[in-house]
Amino acid sequence: KVQLLECKCVHLQSNLNQLSEALGSTHASLVQLQGAHQENQGLIAALDTCKERIGNFEMTSLVLAKDNSEIPLLKTDNMSLRLQHQALSEQLHLVGEALVKCQLETTCLPALRADKERLGSDLIKFKAELQQAQAQVAEKSIMLQQLPVLQETTF
């Protein structure tokens, strides 16, 4: 019986050693699986980042496609703005010329007022001279009308 027990003990010891080896191997596999799991988590995070970047790229592509479709409209708007700029530049040039003219007139205004006053007094003087000349013409006309009468009386 002791020998039988010893034999069972040896057999149990052998089984225990095998179980211990299997447990060690299982533990090593578990450590490897944990490493692989962490690596997979990193790959999943990288994949999510890639998906996000692809989504951003798709949005950017849509925006660029929309922008590209608006290029003809932008070119038309640009041409219209250039024409408006040219017209406004021409108007600005005309306004500048008018401003210079107004400034000249403004600086000449005192001289023009003096000329106006001088011309006004000259006009009054010429009107008086004209009236005087008209009176002389009227007087001479009367004298001329009386001249045949005078000639008849002197002969």
Buried (B, 14 or more C-beta within 10 A) or exposed (E): EEEEEEEEEEEEEEEEEEEEEEEEEEEEEEEEEEEEEEEEEEEEEEEEEEEEEEEEEEEEEEEEEEEEEEEEEEEEEEEEEEEEEEEEEEEEEEEEEEEEEEEEEEEEEEEEEEEEEEEEEEEEEEEEEEEEEEEEEEEEEEEEEEEEEEEEEEE
